[in-house]
Structure formats: C-alpha cells, structure tokens
Amino acid sequence: MSQRNKLKIINDPIYGFITIPNELIFDLIEHPYFQRLRRISQMGLSHLVYPGAQHTRFHHALGCLHLMRKAVQVLRFKSVAIDEEEENALYIAILLHDIGHGPFSHAMENSIIEGVSHEHLSLQFMQKLNEEFEGKLSLAIQLFTNQHPKAFLGQLLASQLDIDRLDYLKRDSFYTGVAEGNINAERLITMLNVKDSNLVVEEKGIYSVEKFLVARRLMYWQVYLHKTGLVAEQLLIKMLKRAKFLMQNEVHLEASKNLTFFMKQQVKKENLSDEIMDRFSTLDDYDILSAIKSWVDCGDEILERLCKMILHRNLLKVKLKSKPVSEEKFKNYFNAEKEKHQYTDEEASYFVFSGSTSNLAYQTRTTPINILFKNGKIKDVSKASDQLNLKALAKPVVKYYMCHPKTNN
C-alpha cells in the first residue's frame, strides 16, 4: 500500500502555489476542526454589498501560513535566530489563530456563546488539539498567548503589523474588488527585521507601512464597516436573539441539533466544557442559513420578518452620521413602527434601533510599528513619517447609526 503524500501544494488566487511545510501541518489542516473553516465566511455578510466576498476562513488561514513562511525566511536571512521548533510553532499558531470563529465570523461573535471572544475559543481548540497530537502544539500555544521570551515571535502573530493583517487586507481587497485596500504584503515582509527582540521595519520600508495604514483605514470604512453590511449583521444578531427567546420559552423552531442546543442553553465562559466545544466545532454558516430558511414561516411574525429581510436582502434603512441621532427623531421612527404593527417596545426594538461604530487604523499605545533607521535609532512610524495624516489615523473615528424599516416594509 502506498503511503499518502502529505507535502501537498495548494493553488491560491492571491499568492499562487502554497506548499505545506511538513506532515504535522498537513494533519492539522486535515482535522475536522480546521476543515470546518471552509464553511465559515471570512467577511460575514459583506457579500450582500460586495458579491465577490465569498471567501472563507480556510482561505485566509492558508494565506497566513504562506506569509509566515516568507517572514521566517526573511528574518533568518538577516541573521535573526529562529530555530526549527520555533519556526514550526509559528506555522501552527498562525494556521490555527482563527479556528475559534463561529458562523459568519465576527458578525455572530458573542451571539452563540456569550461574552467569549473567538481568540479564547481558538485557544480552547488548540489545547484540545495539543492533547490529541501529544503535546506537539505546546510551543505554538505559548506563542499564541504571548508567553515566549522572544517578543518578536508573538508580534508576528499579533501586533499592529502582523501576518494576519497582511493577509486579510490583501485577500479581502482582492475578493471585494476594492483596490484601495490592496497592499504589498511581500514588500512589507521583506522590510521586517528584529531589534532588541522586537519586530521593526527597516527605514526604506516606511512608505509601504504608510500605504498599509491608509489601506487599513479605507477598508474599514469602505468594506468592514459599510453601512449595508453593518445593518445586515445587526439583523442577523437580532434574528438569533429572537430565536433564542422563543426556544427558551418552549416554542419549537426547526434547527440543527447543535444549534438548538446553543439556542436553549446559556453558554458562558465559565461553563465551557469539552462537550460544549465539540458541539461548537460542528457549527458553521450552513446551520444558520438552513435555520433562516426554516424560520421564514415559523409562525412568529418578528422572527419571520427578520429572516425574510436577510434572505431576500430587503434590509432596514440605515443612516450613518458623525453625531448621535436625536432622541426626538429616534422616537418618531420607533413609535411609528409600534403603531403600524401594534408592537410592544421590545418587539419594535428589533426593527428600529441605533448604535455607534468606530475605526482606529493605528494604535500608538499597543505594540507600535517601529521604524529602524540606518544609524540604529528606532522611531514610531507616526513620528518618523512625514505624512501628517498618519497622526490622524491614530485617533479613533466614531460614527453613529440608526436603522429603521423602509416605507414599504
């Protein structure tokens, strides 16, 4: 019997051929936990705005693996000490960094398991895999939790200029067709170096960093926080909230076995168990889409309306402004919805609501992007750059929204 070839080559539309570096990485990719990422959309409901945005967390994780391999090669060429064990741990950690995402990625974070981030769930999955793979993920977990003495290894995984951001900006720009987000990830990686155990960018890479930060800001306003995508995600959250309310009040709703479990149980950080993690590991976009299609005629008017809005892309009207919506204006829309459908305050709140969203392209306080000059000095990019707008990018921009039904809804 011939042994299976585990050193596969994958064709990626962004980078071309991606090679799998070793058998352990192959086995992790083959694991059901990781294969589930094929069924988790990278950008939630953004495809309702940009039809091409149908790529998955699986694509993104493999892209990150590819870029991490490039980063290790570049740093070793510059005499940065990364041993084979550390190298493999970097590959494992970046491959699995998003393995804890639930259906529709960020759109439903905290909706299925309350108050638990996808990073915490990723760590839980990595610990379960570490048991299964007899401790071979221990160093990767150390890097993922930022507990390694070589700070730059953790910074490659999570910082203002990490491998995760380099891939998702380039990938999301490609699939949405929003050219403003396209960055030169390879150039940025080529400019990386290490000084005093911290990740830095060489002086000649400063313009690439400027482009990266501007691209990130534009992608947030134009894509990630697009008002239509924002209202679609809010409707998805409210749909799940209504379904939970009904199920917990003994109303029967058709759904997959494990989705039903999470709808009926109050799962929080303190009661996460192996059984719950195994149930969560089966959930993906298909569970939610199947439920939406079942619930369009479930008999509850609120849930039916919410499901039809998402399914037929007949969304609420949304206004995005730099100042909060006046209380008087909000009450007018809210009361009109109540009167039209004879709703209670709680029922009307599913269709008329307000909130805020913010965008901070660059955080100067946490792991700043440092530029290494030829004389050995290091400066934060916002101080080293001659572009005045970089300082503006370090200030949070808050926008306020109000959503309400269109006149024909």
Buried (B, 14 or more C-beta within 10 A) or exposed (E): EEEEEBEEEBEEEBBEEBEBBEEBBBBBBEBEBBEBBEBBBBBBBBBBBBEEBEBBBBBBBBBBBBBBBBBBBBBEEEEBEBEEEBBBBBBBBBBBBBBBBBBBBBBBBEBBBEEBEBBEBBBBBBBBBBEEBEEBBBBBBBBBBBEBEBBBBBBBBBBBBBBBBBBBBBBBBBBBEBEEBBBBBBBBBBBBBBBEEBBBBBBEBBEBBBBBBBBBBBBBBBBBBBBBBBBBBBBBBBBBBBBBBBBEEEEEBEBBEBBBBBBEBEBEEEEBEEEBBEBBBBBBBEBBBBBBEBBBEBEBEBBBBBBBBBEEEEBBBBBBEEEBBEEEEBEEBBEBBBEEBEBEEEBBBBBBBBEEBEBBBBBBEEBBBBBBEEEEEBBBBBEBBEBEEBEEBBEEBEBBBBBBBEEEB
